[in-house]
Amino acid sequence: MKFIETPLQDVYLVEPTAFGDQRGFFMETWNIETFREAGFDLNFVQDNHSRSAHGILRGLHFQTEHTQGKLVRVTSGEVFDVAVDLRSHSPTLGQWFGVSLSAENQRMLWVPPGFAHGFYVTSDYADFVYKCTDIYHPASEQTLAWDDPTVGIQWPVPAKETPQLSAKDSEGLNWADTPRFI
């Protein structure tokens, strides 16, 4: 397994090794020892799976309590996955990183606690799975506006189209009103 640094401090692109033949493939996506050897001491407590159609944008979500780290991947289809640093002490505060995750490229992204996270579906549909380091806590969940001009995420949304958003996501906070993590 390869752990590749991204421009955001503490966010890593993870490339598992797949072993394939005419029958298909096998790959290990989580092994506590492999991650510990790479410097990640993680305790996952919840797994999630969502399916979304083309043009759906989910996020940018974060929790102010029960802050979650997420190991995310796509098992069918493709998404543009984004993390935004909300940690006040971080040299990459306010910066974002986006990457294509797909069933084909088999990449994963480690998004530590203290980040807003979201994705945009670029294929007909996508199955998105993720492991979380803390439980879902709806009372403390917040959303950073996907189109906040201060953060300036370059989503791969076709010209003259608007992504499909949930009511919650369409009412995201602007950067100035978004809580920071200490």
Phi, psi and omega per residue, in radians:
M1 nan 2.341 3.101
K2 -1.806 2.412 3.067
F3 -1.998 1.967 -3.014
I4 -1.934 2.158 3.099
E5 -1.119 2.551 3.047
T6 -1.960 3.062 3.095
P7 -1.137 -0.292 3.107
L8 -1.605 2.266 3.132
Q9 -1.022 2.216 3.048
D10 1.406 -0.031 3.055
V11 -1.676 2.285 -3.081
Y12 -2.248 2.440 2.945
L13 -1.521 2.287 -3.093
V14 -2.043 2.210 3.123
E15 -2.008 1.800 3.084
P16 -1.232 2.765 3.052
T17 -1.604 2.175 3.118
A18 -1.807 2.377 3.088
F19 -1.921 2.016 -3.048
G20 -2.231 2.752 3.012
D21 -2.666 -2.856 -3.088
Q22 -1.087 -0.320 -3.133
R23 -1.471 -0.338 -3.066
G24 2.401 -2.413 -3.129
F25 -2.560 2.882 3.006
F26 -2.346 2.392 3.014
M27 -2.593 2.575 3.080
E28 -1.626 2.164 -3.115
T29 -1.820 -0.275 3.092
W30 -2.625 2.231 3.030
N31 -2.574 2.039 -3.047
I32 -0.997 -0.674 -3.123
E33 -1.204 -0.740 3.123
T34 -1.060 -0.767 3.131
F35 -1.198 -0.695 3.107
R36 -1.085 -0.733 3.123
E37 -1.078 -0.489 3.112
A38 -1.531 0.025 3.079
G39 1.706 0.197 3.141
F40 -1.911 1.995 3.090
D41 -1.806 1.588 -2.986
L42 -1.991 2.544 3.053
N43 -2.251 1.754 -3.131
F44 -1.464 2.382 -3.078
V45 -2.135 -0.115 -3.101
Q46 -2.686 2.387 3.026
D47 -1.983 2.448 3.136
N48 -2.252 2.709 3.129
H49 -2.516 2.187 3.060
S50 -2.208 2.618 3.018
R51 -2.102 2.342 -3.107
S52 -2.434 2.589 3.117
A53 -1.496 2.916 3.096
H54 -0.921 2.398 3.069
G55 1.503 -0.043 3.091
I56 -1.384 2.368 3.010
L57 -2.083 2.156 3.106
R58 -1.980 2.152 3.105
G59 2.123 -3.059 0.187
L60 -1.664 1.889 -2.978
H61 -1.693 2.640 2.976
F62 -2.795 2.811 3.115
Q63 -2.075 2.322 3.126
T64 -1.414 -0.372 2.995
E65 -2.135 2.735 -3.076
H66 0.898 0.830 -3.078
T67 -1.016 2.283 -3.036
Q68 -1.826 2.352 2.807
G69 -1.609 2.559 -3.072
K70 -2.346 2.314 2.967
L71 -1.836 1.928 -2.958
V72 -1.993 2.612 3.074
R73 -2.773 2.896 -3.136
V74 -2.014 2.264 -3.130
T75 -1.778 -0.291 2.974
S76 -2.666 2.441 -3.122
G77 1.487 -2.750 -3.070
E78 -2.636 2.497 3.062
V79 -2.344 2.785 2.906
F80 -1.759 1.960 -3.021
D81 -1.772 2.406 -3.023
V82 -2.317 2.419 2.986
A83 -2.155 2.442 3.098
V84 -2.188 2.214 -3.096
D85 -1.321 2.111 3.115
L86 -1.959 0.226 -3.071
R87 -1.524 2.036 -3.027
S88 -1.074 -0.500 -3.124
H89 -1.496 -0.085 -2.997
S90 -1.462 2.445 3.045
P91 -1.192 -0.225 3.118
T92 -1.892 0.367 3.090
L93 -0.908 2.284 3.086
G94 1.441 -0.094 3.121
Q95 -1.585 2.740 -3.133
W96 -2.198 2.761 3.031
F97 -2.374 2.341 3.097
G98 -2.250 2.550 -3.104
V99 -2.651 2.595 3.043
S100 -1.406 2.169 3.015
L101 -2.016 2.343 -3.114
S102 -2.594 2.860 3.037
A103 -1.088 -0.576 -3.104
E104 -1.247 -0.827 -3.090
N105 -1.448 -0.248 3.026
Q106 1.015 0.298 3.119
R107 -1.285 2.732 3.027
M108 -2.221 2.788 3.065
L109 -2.219 2.291 3.022
W110 -1.656 2.064 3.108
V111 -2.007 1.851 -3.074
P112 -1.282 2.938 3.038
P113 -0.979 2.576 3.124
G114 1.700 0.178 3.134
F115 -2.144 2.558 2.895
A116 -1.463 2.558 -3.066
H117 -2.430 2.481 3.066
G118 -2.854 3.003 3.107
F119 -2.632 2.736 3.117
Y120 -2.146 2.264 -3.072
V121 -1.460 2.114 -3.115
T122 -1.791 -0.223 3.116
S123 -1.725 -3.121 3.114
D124 -1.011 -0.670 3.031
Y125 -2.772 2.913 3.113
A126 -2.569 2.447 2.963
D127 -1.773 2.130 -3.033
F128 -2.061 2.152 -3.131
V129 -2.140 2.539 3.137
Y130 -2.684 2.557 3.094
K131 -1.758 2.398 -3.089
C132 -2.083 2.532 3.141
T133 -1.518 -0.115 3.060
D134 -2.579 2.922 -3.071
I135 -1.306 2.756 3.028
Y136 -1.209 2.260 -3.096
H137 -2.266 1.495 -3.022
P138 -1.014 -0.506 -3.113
A139 -1.156 -0.403 -3.128
S140 -1.943 0.112 3.135
E141 -1.294 2.382 3.090
Q142 -2.355 2.917 -3.097
T143 -2.313 2.237 2.967
L144 -1.500 2.341 -3.122
A145 -0.981 2.235 -3.100
W146 -1.065 -0.491 -3.056
D147 -1.945 0.435 -3.139
D148 -1.039 2.174 -3.071
P149 -1.221 -0.440 3.119
T150 -1.189 -0.748 3.111
V151 -1.292 -0.767 3.005
G152 1.201 0.750 3.130
I153 -1.126 2.366 3.115
Q154 -1.655 1.317 3.130
W155 -1.188 2.549 3.121
P156 -1.471 0.803 3.132
V157 -1.436 2.221 -3.139
P158 -1.005 2.596 3.133
A159 -0.952 2.476 3.104
K160 1.170 0.277 3.050
E161 -2.056 2.676 3.048
T162 -2.115 2.352 3.119
P163 -1.136 2.719 3.056
Q164 -1.436 2.215 -3.072
L165 -2.164 2.653 2.957
S166 -1.270 2.897 3.096
A167 -1.026 -0.753 -3.140
K168 -1.060 -0.780 -3.093
D169 -1.243 -0.497 3.127
S170 -1.299 -0.199 3.136
E171 -1.946 0.528 -3.104
G172 -1.093 2.709 3.138
L173 -1.305 2.583 3.006
N174 -1.377 2.909 -3.051
W175 -0.988 -0.759 -3.097
A176 -1.070 -0.519 -3.114
D177 -1.708 0.018 -3.101
T178 -1.435 2.221 3.109
P179 -1.073 2.618 3.082
R180 -1.906 2.692 3.077
F181 -1.734 2.476 -3.127
I182 -1.594 nan nan
